[in-house]
Amino acid sequence: MELTQLINSVSAIQVTGNIQRKDVSDIVYDSRKVHKNSVFVAVKGFKNDGHRYLLEAITKGAIAVVVENNEALPDELIVHSHIAKILVKDSRKALAELSKGFYKNPSDTLKLIGITGTNGKTTSAFIIKNILQSNGYKSGLIGTIANYIGDEKIDSKLTTPESNDLNKMFYEMIKSGCEYAVMEVSSHSLVLNRVYGLNFRVAVFSNITSDHLDFHTSFVDYLKAKKILFDNLSSSSFAIINSDDKNSKEIVKDSKAEVFTYGVSEGSDYQIKNIVYDLMGTDFTIMHNKVEYKIHTSLVGTFNAYNAASAFAAAHCLGFNTEKIVKGIESTPQVPGRFEVLGKGKKKIIVDYSHTADSLEKALQAIREIVKDKKQVVTVFGCGGDRDKTKRPVMGKIASELSDRVFITSDNPRTENPFTIIDDIKKGISKNNFELEENREEAIKKAIQSSDENAVILIAGKGHESYQEINGIRNHFSDQEVALRYLV
């Protein structure tokens, strides 16, 4: 696409310099990725400001630069370099607008399904994708564990990638024959305009509990961030919301979309009933328009009944046959690190991504419901460094009260002192049923080797992650691998 045409995609305040009639090769916000005829968008980050790298971008062959600070580069240099400078109010929005235009508005072609909420996004996305593919539709997925184009797996570093990476991935999905895309939509991505301008056919709200308060500063701001997704839906879209979450009405109060509810509450459009589960899976029914649908999933727990119900509602709104939706839910495989049960003997390990107070509590409540106080429950967990500190003592209290034994250890300490994090967790504990073991492998080993022969051991916090980040360095670490090493 020529630069002269691409500029029409962005809401520019002013354009100066030379708008060359050349095809743009790429849209980038990282100056290290600039090559000849790229458009470089200077984004203000939390640690770095892209405006500092404008000269580097020009030297590497950028055909145009996009800025929100007009003083960052003198017009004389722009004229001398024979490139264009595009002044905008918000560089992040401009990045989204340009990326959408450059990749030919891919979300208008794909049927895009977005899922937001504190917990359940990943599992719901996997279930929906499986429903779509079991019905013969090649589909893409963007999320925490990995990104997929059909069955091709692409490593993921962010729950929701930057807007240029997103639009590029959607474009690649279309080229490979995908008709649908399912994506997790994080609160960060909504505030930072990573999904700005995308056309969501369906948006799902799972739940909202305290999290990411290091970024949003307050629960009110966190709620407002989630609400952005629904505020921007069109009148031809569907909003699928958890009627049992007290904030669900607030989430959709300004939405133009057609709203459908799911949950155990009376009057839910897709009412969940008769939930029964054990370590082999979950059975429940969904009542919709006075018709009952019996559902079985190998995924365990009440929370997974909710995840499956949200997927059922989303697929049904899109017009899928109910019988085929049920089969798609039933055939969904175990989601990596999401209440993943390990062990063939009496002793069972459950690896779960529960890294918030609410998700940890729900995981332990599910285990308690299964064991009925007949088996020892042991928990191994820590909290991430450089993240919301308010949840640490709360999670300590929950783990201690719902477990017979707790091993407090490291998660991803990142740049924080791991013992400081452990001390924060310990402040919430009043019972004397815990042990401190900073080394995560040693904590898992002790939990397994010192527990009863029929114990259930929850290893919480990291789930699917195959690394542990310490002082900015990621070293290979898998809870599953370590657990199986000592589970003999």
C-alpha positions, 0 to 999 in steps of 0.5 A, spaced: 500 500 500 502 506 498 504 511 503 499 516 500 493 511 501 495 509 508 495 516 511 488 516 510 487 511 515 490 515 521 487 521 524 492 526 523 493 533 526 498 535 521 502 532 516 509 535 514 515 533 509 515 529 503 509 524 502 512 519 497 508 515 492 512 508 495 509 502 497 510 502 505 513 495 507 511 495 514 508 498 520 513 498 526 513 501 533 520 498 535 526 502 532 530 496 532 525 493 527 525 499 522 527 497 515 527 501 508 520 504 507 517 502 514 513 507 517 515 508 524 510 510 530 513 513 536 510 510 542 510 513 549 511 507 553 512 506 561 520 505 561 522 508 554 519 513 549 519 512 542 520 519 540 528 518 542 529 513 537 526 517 531 533 519 528 535 511 528 528 510 525 530 515 519 537 512 518 534 505 517 530 507 512 523 509 515 519 512 509 515 516 515 514 517 522 508 518 526 509 522 533 505 525 538 510 530 540 511 535 535 517 538 538 521 531 538 524 532 531 525 539 527 521 540 521 528 542 517 530 535 518 524 531 516 525 536 509 532 534 509 531 527 509 525 527 504 520 523 509 513 525 512 512 526 519 505 525 521 503 529 528 497 525 531 494 526 538 495 519 540 500 515 537 497 508 540 491 509 537 495 511 530 499 505 531 492 501 531 489 505 525 495 505 521 496 497 522 488 496 521 489 500 514 495 496 512 493 489 513 486 491 509 481 491 515 482 484 517 477 484 523 472 486 518 473 479 514 474 475 520 468 473 525 472 476 531 470 473 538 473 477 544 473 474 551 475 479 557 475 478 565 479 477 571 479 469 570 477 464 565 479 467 559 484 462 556 479 456 558 473 459 554 477 461 548 480 454 548 473 451 548 470 456 543 476 455 538 474 447 539 467 448 538 469 452 531 474 447 529 469 441 530 464 444 526 469 444 520 471 452 521 479 453 521 480 458 526 485 462 530 486 464 537 490 469 540 492 468 548 496 467 554 498 460 553 500 461 545 497 464 539 494 459 533 493 459 526 489 453 525 493 448 528 499 452 527 502 454 534 506 461 535 509 463 541 506 468 545 509 473 550 503 478 551 496 476 553 494 481 547 499 483 542 500 490 540 495 492 535 500 492 529 502 484 531 495 483 532 492 486 525 498 482 522 496 475 525 489 476 523 491 478 516 495 471 516 489 467 519 485 470 513 490 468 508 491 461 511 483 460 510 481 462 517 474 464 518 473 465 525 478 468 530 478 467 538 482 472 542 483 474 550 482 481 551 486 484 557 485 490 561 492 493 559 490 492 551 484 496 552 487 501 556 493 502 551 489 501 545 492 495 542 485 493 540 482 499 538 478 499 532 477 492 531 470 489 529 468 484 535 462 480 532 462 477 540 464 479 546 464 475 552 465 477 560 467 472 565 468 475 571 472 481 575 475 481 581 481 485 584 487 484 580 492 488 576 492 494 581 499 496 580 497 498 573 490 500 574 491 503 581 484 502 583 478 497 582 474 502 579 479 504 573 480 496 572 472 495 571 472 501 566 478 498 562 474 492 561 468 496 560 471 499 554 470 492 550 463 493 550 462 500 549 465 499 542 461 494 540 456 495 534 449 494 534 450 488 530 454 484 535 453 480 541 455 481 548 455 475 553 455 476 560 456 472 567 449 474 570 452 472 577 458 477 577 455 483 580 459 488 576 456 485 569 450 490 568 455 496 569 460 492 564 454 493 558 450 499 560 453 503 555 453 497 550 450 498 543 450 490 542 445 485 543 446 482 550 445 475 553 446 472 560 449 466 563 450 463 570 446 460 575 441 466 577 434 465 575 432 469 569 439 468 565 438 466 558 443 460 559 442 458 566 447 453 569 444 448 573 446 441 576 453 442 576 457 435 579 464 434 578 470 430 580 477 429 578 475 426 571 471 432 569 464 436 570 457 435 568 452 440 568 446 442 564 444 449 560 437 451 560 435 456 554 428 457 552 425 452 556 430 447 553 435 443 557 442 441 554 446 436 558 453 438 558 460 434 560 467 436 559 473 433 562 475 440 565 474 440 572 470 445 577 464 449 577 468 455 574 469 450 568 462 450 567 461 457 567 467 457 562 463 452 558 457 455 558 460 462 556 462 458 550 456 455 549 452 462 549 457 465 544 457 459 539 449 459 539 449 466 538 453 465 532 448 460 529 451 454 531 447 447 532 446 446 539 448 439 538 454 440 535 456 445 540 455 440 546 460 435 542 465 441 541 465 442 549 465 435 550 471 434 545 475 440 548 482 437 551 485 439 557 488 446 557 495 446 559 496 449 566 488 450 567 486 445 573 491 440 570 491 433 573 497 429 574 498 422 577 496 415 576 496 413 583 493 415 589 496 422 590 494 427 585 497 433 583 493 439 580 497 444 576 493 451 575 494 458 573 491 461 579 495 467 580 489 472 583 486 471 590 479 469 587 482 464 582 486 461 588 480 460 592 476 457 587 481 452 585 481 450 593 474 450 594 473 445 588 479 441 591 475 441 597 468 439 594 472 433 591 476 430 597 470 432 602 475 432 608 477 425 606 484 427 603 490 431 605 490 438 601 497 441 600 498 448 596 504 450 593 504 457 591 508 464 591 506 471 588 509 475 582 514 480 583 513 487 580 505 486 580 499 488 585 502 487 592 495 488 595 493 481 593 499 477 597 496 477 604 489 475 601 492 469 597 496 467 603 490 467 608 486 463 603 491 458 602 492 457 609 485 457 611 483 452 605 489 447 605 492 442 610 499 444 609 502 450 605 508 451 602 510 459 600 515 459 595 517 463 589 513 465 583 516 469 578 520 474 582 522 478 576 526 484 579 523 484 586 527 480 592 523 473 593 523 474 600 520 480 600 514 477 596 514 471 601 514 476 607 508 480 604 504 473 603 506 471 610 502 477 613 495 474 611 496 468 615 494 466 622 494 459 622 501 455 623 500 450 617 505 453 613 512 452 611 517 457 607 521 455 601 524 460 596 526 455 591 520 453 587 523 446 585 525 444 593 518 447 595 514 442 590 519 436 592 517 437 599 510 438 598 510 431 594 514 427 599 512 429 605 504 429 604 499 423 605 499 417 600 492 419 597 494 427 598 491 432 593 497 437 591 495 444 588 501 447 585 498 454 583 500 461 580 504 459 574 500 454 570 502 453 563 509 457 564 515 454 562 520 459 565 521 462 572 523 470 571 529 472 576 532 479 575 530 479 568 532 473 566 528 467 564 530 460 566 527 454 564 522 451 569 515 447 568 511 446 574 509 439 571 516 437 569 518 438 576 512 435 579 512 428 575 520 428 577 518 427 584 511 424 583 513 416 584 
